[in-house]
Amino acid sequence: MSENDVILVTSSYDHTFIFWDATTGQQKEDINYGEKVIVNRIDISQDKKHLAAGGNFFACYYDVISQKKVPVYVYDGYKNNITGIGFLKDSNFFYTCSEDGFIRIHDLRSNNLSREYQEKEPLNTICLHPNETELIVGDQMGNVKIYDFQQNKVRLKLSPCPEVGIRSISIAYNASQIVAADSQGQCHTYMMNNMDLTEQSLLYKFEAHQDYILKASISADLRYLATCSADKTVKLWTLNEKNLGNDKYPRWELFSTLYGHGKWVWDCAFSCDSEYIITASSDLTTKIWQTDSAAVLRTLKGHKQAVTSLSINDIAID
């Protein structure tokens, strides 16, 4: 694979990664990572050179360019499942959160642990703030926490839904807002001032689903919010500039509901231009949809068990 290819990867409980041709829907390559290994989350680095994976008691990364079927390095030391993973923008570090309460940052250049911080509560989700100095995590007790990894401390704790697990967090690329989705189907929206989150930032919440939300994702151009759920659907939301609250901020309104998956929808991701959304489900399939029409363009079949995570990088590299 070259750095100018569209990289689309899925992982499954069948213990494999599959690299897909997003244009044709055909398999390009697969990697079997072992029958005793469960992978929960994957991410492709911004330079398209590495694939990071996190699962039961471990994190690792693969060399995407060489397509070797064994990881470059495996990081041990986790005492529970990894629930979130992602790369920093320079692609030399990736971060994780896990059910043992740890936030960790791994250095690919030395294969050492760069940062480590532990919370008391199990962590369910993590995302990188655009300022590249903070990570935002959601925990099982309904808290959203801002971790400053330069200072190695949590600088802010918010509790939008006490005792209700935060399942997914997504932040706009310009840090204008954060959406935190919980296990009761609610989305909690925070508007940020000068890229900063405070206790006064919570704007409103809305019911997106009547069941678990498993992933929430704001598109790069801020046109859409996607939520996928245990109710077998994916919903697309848009900001209605005419529907302003007393605070004069637009609200997310339902744009369309994507029907077609037969079981839980675990993951979703937008293309870089927001024209397409890719979804992964327990029904063994990955689907590519057109966002404006809600039409299924391709159904990718190849996994033999639930497809639980996906990652796409279709950004052109100079």
C-alpha positions in Angstrom: 0.0 0.0 0.0 1.1 3.5 -0.8 0.7 6.7 1.2 -1.8 8.0 -1.4 -4.1 5.0 -1.1 -7.4 5.2 0.7 -6.8 3.0 3.8 -10.0 1.3 5.1 -9.6 -1.3 7.8 -12.0 -3.3 9.9 -11.5 -5.6 12.8 -13.8 -8.4 14.1 -14.4 -11.0 16.7 -13.2 -13.5 14.1 -9.7 -12.4 15.0 -8.9 -10.7 11.7 -8.2 -7.3 10.2 -9.4 -6.8 6.7 -8.1 -4.0 4.4 -10.7 -3.0 1.9 -10.8 -1.3 -1.5 -13.3 1.4 -0.7 -14.1 1.9 -4.4 -14.9 -1.6 -5.3 -15.7 -3.1 -1.9 -13.3 -5.9 -2.5 -10.8 -7.3 0.1 -7.2 -6.2 -0.5 -5.4 -7.9 2.4 -6.2 -9.6 5.7 -4.3 -10.2 8.9 -5.2 -12.9 11.4 -4.0 -11.7 14.8 -4.6 -14.9 16.8 -7.5 -16.9 18.2 -6.9 -15.9 21.8 -6.7 -12.2 20.9 -9.7 -9.8 20.9 -9.3 -6.4 19.3 -11.8 -3.7 20.4 -10.5 -0.6 18.7 -8.2 0.3 15.8 -6.8 3.5 14.3 -4.7 4.4 11.2 -2.0 7.0 11.7 -2.3 10.3 9.8 0.7 9.5 7.6 -0.9 6.1 6.7 2.2 4.1 7.8 0.8 2.4 10.9 -2.2 0.7 12.3 -2.7 0.7 16.1 -4.9 -1.9 17.7 -6.1 -2.3 21.3 -7.9 -5.2 22.9 -7.8 -7.6 25.8 -4.8 -6.7 28.0 -2.6 -5.3 25.2 -1.9 -2.6 22.6 0.2 -3.0 19.4 0.9 -1.5 16.1 1.5 -2.8 12.5 3.5 -1.5 9.6 0.8 -0.7 6.9 3.3 0.0 4.1 5.1 -3.3 4.4 1.9 -5.3 5.1 3.7 -7.6 7.4 1.2 -9.8 9.2 2.8 -9.6 12.6 2.9 -6.4 14.8 6.0 -4.3 15.0 5.6 -4.1 18.7 3.2 -5.3 21.4 2.7 -3.2 24.6 1.8 -5.3 27.6 0.9 -4.2 31.1 -2.8 -3.6 30.7 -5.0 -5.3 33.3 -8.3 -5.0 31.4 -9.8 -4.2 28.0 -8.6 -1.3 25.9 -11.7 0.7 24.9 -10.2 3.6 23.0 -7.2 4.2 20.8 -5.9 6.9 18.5 -2.8 8.6 17.0 -1.3 12.0 17.7 -1.1 14.0 14.5 2.7 13.5 14.1 2.0 9.7 13.9 4.9 9.0 16.3 2.7 8.4 19.3 -0.6 6.7 20.0 -2.9 6.9 23.0 -5.2 4.5 24.7 -7.8 4.3 27.5 -8.9 1.1 29.2 -11.3 -0.4 31.7 -8.5 -0.5 34.3 -8.7 3.3 34.4 -5.4 4.0 32.7 -4.7 6.6 30.0 -1.5 5.8 28.3 0.6 7.3 25.5 3.0 5.0 23.6 6.1 6.2 21.7 6.6 4.3 18.4 10.1 5.6 18.0 11.5 4.0 21.1 8.6 1.6 21.8 8.5 3.0 25.4 5.6 4.3 27.5 5.7 8.0 27.2 2.9 8.9 29.6 0.7 7.1 32.1 -2.2 8.3 34.3 -4.8 6.3 36.2 -8.3 7.2 37.1 -10.5 5.2 39.6 -13.3 4.6 37.2 -13.3 2.3 34.1 -12.7 4.4 30.9 -14.9 3.8 27.9 -13.8 6.3 25.3 -11.1 8.8 24.4 -10.4 11.4 21.8 -7.6 14.0 21.1 -8.2 17.7 21.6 -7.1 19.7 18.5 -4.7 21.6 20.7 -2.6 18.4 20.8 -1.9 18.7 24.5 -5.1 17.3 26.0 -7.1 14.0 25.8 -10.8 13.9 26.6 -12.1 10.7 28.2 -15.5 9.4 29.2 -15.9 6.9 32.1 -18.4 4.3 33.3 -19.7 6.7 36.0 -20.9 9.3 33.6 -18.0 11.7 33.8 -16.1 13.6 31.0 -12.5 14.4 32.0 -9.9 16.6 30.4 -6.4 15.1 30.7 -3.5 17.4 30.1 -0.7 15.1 29.1 2.0 17.8 29.3 1.2 18.3 33.0 0.1 14.7 33.4 -3.0 15.5 35.3 -6.8 15.8 34.9 -7.6 19.5 34.8 -11.4 19.3 34.6 -14.1 16.8 35.5 -17.7 17.2 34.2 -20.6 15.0 35.1 -23.3 15.3 32.5 -25.0 12.0 33.4 -24.1 10.6 36.8 -24.1 6.8 37.1 -24.7 6.5 33.3 -21.7 5.4 31.3 -20.3 7.7 28.7 -19.9 5.4 25.6 -18.4 7.8 23.0 -17.0 11.3 22.7 -16.4 13.3 19.6 -14.8 16.8 19.3 -15.2 19.1 16.3 -11.9 19.7 14.4 -12.0 23.4 15.3 -12.8 22.6 19.0 -16.1 24.5 18.7 -18.0 21.7 20.4 -18.0 18.3 22.0 -20.6 15.6 21.9 -20.6 13.0 24.7 -23.0 10.0 24.1 -24.2 7.8 26.9 -25.5 4.3 27.4 -29.1 5.5 27.6 -29.1 7.0 24.2 -28.6 10.6 25.2 -26.2 13.0 23.5 -24.7 15.8 25.7 -23.5 18.8 23.7 -20.8 21.2 25.0 -20.0 24.4 23.2 -16.4 25.6 23.7 -15.1 29.1 24.1 -11.7 29.7 22.5 -11.2 25.9 22.3 -11.6 25.6 26.1 -14.1 23.5 28.0 -15.4 24.7 31.4 -18.1 23.7 33.9 -20.4 26.2 32.2 -19.9 24.7 28.7 -22.8 22.2 28.7 -25.4 23.6 26.3 -28.1 20.9 26.0 -28.8 17.3 25.6 -31.1 15.3 23.4 -32.3 11.7 22.9 -30.7 10.2 19.9 -31.7 6.6 20.4 -33.7 4.6 22.9 -30.9 2.1 23.4 -27.1 2.1 23.8 -25.2 4.6 21.7 -22.0 2.8 20.7 -20.3 5.6 18.7 -20.8 9.3 18.0 -18.8 11.1 15.4 -18.8 14.7 14.1 -17.8 15.1 10.5 -14.7 17.1 9.6 -16.7 19.8 7.9 -19.1 20.0 10.9 -22.1 19.3 8.7 -23.1 16.1 10.4 -23.1 14.2 13.6 -23.5 10.5 13.3 -24.7 8.2 16.1 -24.8 4.4 15.9 -26.6 2.2 18.3 -27.6 -1.2 19.7 -31.0 -0.4 18.1 -29.4 -1.5 14.7 -29.6 2.0 13.2 -27.3 4.9 12.4 -28.7 8.4 12.7 -27.3 11.5 10.9 -27.9 14.9 12.6 -27.3 18.4 11.2 -27.0 21.8 12.9 -30.1 23.8 12.2 -29.1 27.5 12.1 -32.8 28.5 12.3 -33.3 26.5 15.5 -31.5 28.6 18.1 -31.9 28.2 21.8 -31.9 31.1 24.2 -28.1 31.0 24.0 -28.3 31.6 20.2 -26.5 28.4 19.3 -27.9 26.1 16.7 -29.2 22.6 17.7 -28.6 19.2 16.2 -31.7 18.0 14.4 -32.3 14.6 12.8 -31.4 14.6 9.1 -31.9 10.9 8.3 -31.9 7.4 9.8 -29.9 4.7 8.1 -31.6 1.4 8.1 -30.0 -1.8 6.8 -27.9 -3.4 9.5 -29.5 -6.4 11.2 -27.7 -6.2 14.5 -25.8 -3.8 16.7 -23.9 -1.0 14.9 -20.6 -0.7 16.8 -18.6 1.9 14.9 -18.9 4.6 12.3 -16.6 7.0 10.5 -16.9 9.8 7.9 -14.8 10.2 4.8 -12.7 13.3 4.9 -15.1 15.2 2.6 -18.2 14.0 4.6 -19.8 12.7 1.4 -19.7 9.1 2.8 -20.1 7.3 6.1 -18.8 3.8 6.9 -20.5 1.7 9.5 -19.6 -1.7 11.2 -22.0 -4.1 12.7 -22.5 -7.4 14.5 -24.4 -8.6 11.4 -20.9 -9.4 9.9 -20.9 -6.5 7.5 -19.4 -3.1 6.9 -21.5 -0.6 4.9 -20.6 2.5 2.9 -23.4 5.0 2.7 -23.9 8.3 0.9 -24.6 10.8 3.5 -27.0 13.2 1.6 -29.2 10.4 0.3 -28.8 7.8 3.1 -28.3 5.2 0.3 -26.1 2.1 0.8 -23.5 2.2 -1.9 -21.6 -0.9 -0.9 -21.9 -3.7 1.6 -18.5 -5.2 2.5 -18.6 -8.9 3.4 -15.7 -11.0 4.5 -15.7 -11.3 8.3 -17.2 -14.4 10.0 -18.1 -12.7 13.3 -19.2 -9.3 14.5 -17.4 -6.3 13.0 -16.6 -4.1 16.0 -14.2 -1.4 14.9 -13.2 0.4 11.7 -10.7 3.1 10.7 -10.4 5.1 7.4 -7.8 7.5 6.2 -8.6 9.0 2.8 -6.6 12.2 3.3 -4.2 13.0 0.5 -0.6 13.3 1.7 1.6 15.9 0.0 
